[in-house]
Amino acid sequence: MSEQKPLNPWKYKPWWCQPWSIILTSVILISGSWLLFQIIWLTILVAIPVLIWMGFFVFIWPQLMIRSGILESYQRENS
C-alpha cells in the first residue's frame, strides 16, 4: 500500500501564482505606495485591498481547493 502524500494546491499553479510571489507583490505594492506618495492614508487605502487579496489567495484559497475535492479528482485523472 503506497503512502498518500498530502495534497498541495500550489503544485498546480504557475510560478507567478505561488505564495512567495503573491506576498512579494503585496509588499512591493504597499511599500511602493508609501515610497512614491508618502501619504499614510493613501498607503492604507492601497494596503487594505492588497492584504485582502493576499490573505485570500495565500490562506483561504488553498484550504478551499483541498476541501472541495477537485485536487483529488485531478490527481486520479493524471496518475
N, C-alpha and C positions, 0 to 999 in steps of 0.2 A: 504494500500500500504506500503510495507516494504522499509525502507531506505537502499539503496545500499552502502556498505562500499567501500572505495577506494581500488583498487587492490594493493596488496603488494606482489611483486615478491619474496621477501625474505622468505615468508611463505612456499614456495615450495622448498627451498634449505636446505640441511643438515647443522648441526651446524658448520662444518668446512668450510662452504662456506657462512658465514654471514659477514656483513660489519665489525664487530668488529674483526673477525678472519683474514680477509684479511688485515686490517690495522695493526693489531698486527704482523702478519707475515712480512709485509713490514718493519715495524720499527725494528724488530729483525734482518732481513737480512741486512738492511743498517747499523744499529749500530754494528752488529756483524762483518761486513766487516771492519768497522773503528777500532773496538777494537782489531781485530785479526791482521790486517796488518798496520794500522795507516799510510796509504798512501792515500792522498786525491784523486788523480786521479783514483785510483782503486775503492775507495768508490763511486766516481761519476759514474764510469763505471758500478758498481753494481746498483746504485740508479736509473739510467735512465730507464732501462727496468722494474725494480721493480715498479717504480712510474707510468709508462705507464700501466702496468698490473693492478695495484691497481686502478688507475683512471678509466680504462675501466670497471672493474667489480663493482666498488662502485658507479660510477656516470652515465656511459653511458649504461651499460647492463640493469639496472632496467627500464630505460626510453624506451629502445628498446622493452623490453618484454611487457610493458604496451601498447605501441603504436601498436605493432604487432597484438594484439587481441588474442594471444594464451592463455593468462591467463583467459580471459572471456569465451572462449570455454571450457577450462579446468574446470573453476568454475561451468559452467552449467552442464557439464557431472557428476560432483561429488556432485551436490546438490539434 
